């Protein structure tokens, strides 16, 4: 995953993994922060218009020091953060609002829909697992469209 400087106060005894990283991380932070800033800028109008559920699915939450940290506190986001590494999940708990669920879980194309649909309608999906990100998003979208088709009783995609 990528790291970003925290904007909200850190819990006592918590240290950012940036402190232990080399100069390569600084370059990754800059590039990733630009991506996340764009994502957040696109999300803010939904929030301002009252059209957002404030629900996010984040796969690969790492230690929680990322671009979603600031907005998750400032906008009191809920949702689900998944991280396969239990140690990182424990660190991330202090970097999301209390209502934001964090699970030590390994997301796959086979289980992503059951994980995502359990929390309800989503505003934002962020995936950063450094392996099969695209396969995971494709499976989520395919299963979401199938659920819409079942609701409508027809295909929602043009023929």
C-alpha positions as CSV (number, residue, x, y, z in Angstrom):
1,X,0.0,0.0,0.0
2,X,0.9,3.7,-0.1
3,X,1.3,6.0,2.9
4,X,0.3,9.6,3.5
5,X,1.0,11.9,6.4
6,X,-1.8,11.8,8.9
7,X,-4.0,14.9,9.4
8,X,-5.9,13.8,12.4
9,X,-4.2,13.2,15.8
10,X,-2.5,9.9,16.3
11,X,-3.4,7.6,19.2
12,X,-0.9,7.5,22.0
13,X,1.9,5.0,21.3
14,X,1.2,4.9,17.6
15,X,4.0,5.6,15.1
16,X,3.6,6.0,11.4
17,X,5.4,3.4,9.3
18,X,6.7,6.4,7.3
19,X,9.2,6.9,10.1
20,X,10.7,3.5,9.3
21,X,10.7,3.8,5.5
22,X,13.3,5.0,3.1
23,X,13.3,7.8,0.6
24,X,11.5,5.7,-2.0
25,X,8.3,6.0,0.1
26,X,8.4,9.8,-0.2
27,X,8.1,9.5,-4.0
28,X,5.2,7.0,-3.6
29,X,3.5,9.3,-1.2
30,X,3.5,12.2,-3.6
31,X,2.2,10.2,-6.6
32,X,-0.5,8.5,-4.5
33,X,-1.6,11.7,-2.7
34,X,-2.3,13.3,-6.1
35,X,-4.5,10.3,-7.0
36,X,-6.3,10.4,-3.7
37,X,-6.8,14.2,-3.8
38,X,-8.6,13.8,-7.2
39,X,-10.8,11.0,-5.8
40,X,-11.7,13.1,-2.8
41,X,-12.4,16.2,-4.9
42,X,-14.8,14.1,-6.9
43,X,-16.5,12.8,-3.7
44,X,-16.9,16.2,-2.0
45,X,-19.8,17.4,-4.3
46,X,-21.8,14.3,-3.4
47,X,-21.2,15.0,0.3
48,X,-22.1,18.7,-0.1
49,X,-25.3,17.9,-2.0
50,X,-26.4,15.5,0.7
51,X,-26.4,12.7,-1.9
52,X,-23.8,10.5,-0.2
53,X,-24.3,7.5,2.0
54,X,-21.0,8.3,3.6
55,X,-20.2,4.6,3.1
56,X,-16.9,3.4,1.8
57,X,-15.3,0.0,0.9
58,X,-11.6,0.1,1.2
59,X,-9.7,-3.1,0.3
60,X,-6.1,-3.0,1.4
61,X,-6.4,-0.5,4.2
62,X,-2.8,-1.2,5.3
63,X,-2.1,0.7,8.5
64,X,-4.7,3.4,7.7
65,X,-2.2,6.2,7.0
66,X,-3.5,7.1,3.6
67,X,-5.5,9.6,1.7
68,X,-8.9,8.4,3.1
69,X,-7.8,9.1,6.7
70,X,-8.4,12.8,6.7
71,X,-11.8,12.7,4.9
72,X,-12.9,9.7,7.0
73,X,-12.6,11.8,10.1
74,X,-13.7,15.2,8.7
75,X,-16.8,13.6,7.1
76,X,-17.4,10.9,9.7
77,X,-17.4,8.2,7.0
78,X,-18.6,4.7,7.7
79,X,-18.0,1.6,5.8
80,X,-15.6,-1.3,5.8
81,X,-11.8,-1.5,5.5
82,X,-10.3,-4.9,4.7
83,X,-6.7,-5.8,5.4
84,X,-5.3,-9.3,5.2
85,X,-2.5,-8.6,7.7
86,X,-3.9,-8.7,11.3
87,X,-1.1,-6.5,12.6
88,X,-1.9,-3.8,10.1
89,X,-5.6,-4.0,10.8
90,X,-4.9,-3.3,14.5
91,X,-2.8,-0.3,13.5
92,X,-5.5,1.0,11.2
93,X,-8.2,1.0,14.0
94,X,-6.8,4.2,15.3
95,X,-6.8,5.8,11.9
96,X,-10.5,5.6,11.1
97,X,-13.6,6.8,12.9
98,X,-15.0,4.4,15.4
99,X,-18.0,3.7,13.1
100,X,-15.7,2.6,10.3
101,X,-15.4,-1.2,10.5
102,X,-12.1,-2.8,10.0
103,X,-11.7,-6.5,9.3
104,X,-8.7,-8.8,8.9
105,X,-9.9,-10.4,5.8
106,X,-8.6,-11.5,2.4
107,X,-10.8,-10.2,-0.4
108,X,-11.0,-12.2,-3.6
109,X,-13.1,-12.0,-6.7
110,X,-15.2,-14.8,-5.2
111,X,-16.0,-13.1,-1.9
112,X,-15.9,-9.4,-2.7
113,X,-19.6,-9.1,-3.4
114,X,-20.7,-10.7,-0.1
115,X,-18.3,-8.4,1.8
116,X,-19.4,-5.3,0.0
117,X,-23.2,-5.9,-0.1
118,X,-23.3,-6.6,3.6
119,X,-22.6,-2.9,4.3
120,X,-25.2,-1.5,1.9
121,X,-25.0,1.1,-0.9
122,X,-21.5,2.5,-1.3
123,X,-20.3,5.9,-2.4
124,X,-16.7,4.9,-2.9
125,X,-14.6,1.8,-3.5
126,X,-10.8,2.0,-3.0
127,X,-8.7,-1.0,-3.8
128,X,-4.9,-1.2,-3.2
129,X,-3.7,-4.7,-2.7
130,X,-0.8,-4.7,-5.1
131,X,-1.8,-7.8,-7.0
132,X,-5.2,-8.5,-8.5
133,X,-6.8,-5.1,-8.0
134,X,-8.5,-5.1,-11.4
135,X,-9.9,-8.6,-11.1
136,X,-11.4,-7.6,-7.7
137,X,-13.0,-4.4,-9.1
138,X,-14.3,-6.3,-12.2
139,X,-15.9,-9.0,-10.0
140,X,-17.5,-6.4,-7.8
141,X,-18.9,-4.4,-10.7
142,X,-20.1,-7.5,-12.5
143,X,-21.9,-8.7,-9.3
144,X,-23.3,-5.3,-8.6
145,X,-24.7,-5.0,-12.1
146,X,-26.3,-8.5,-11.8
147,X,-28.0,-7.4,-8.6
148,X,-29.4,-4.3,-10.4
149,X,-30.6,-6.5,-13.2
150,X,-32.4,-8.8,-10.7
151,X,-34.0,-5.7,-9.1
152,X,-35.1,-4.3,-12.5
153,X,-36.1,-7.6,-13.9
154,X,-34.0,-6.8,-17.0
155,X,-30.5,-5.9,-18.0
156,X,-29.4,-2.4,-17.1
157,X,-26.8,-2.4,-19.9
158,X,-27.7,-1.5,-23.4
159,X,-27.8,-4.4,-25.9
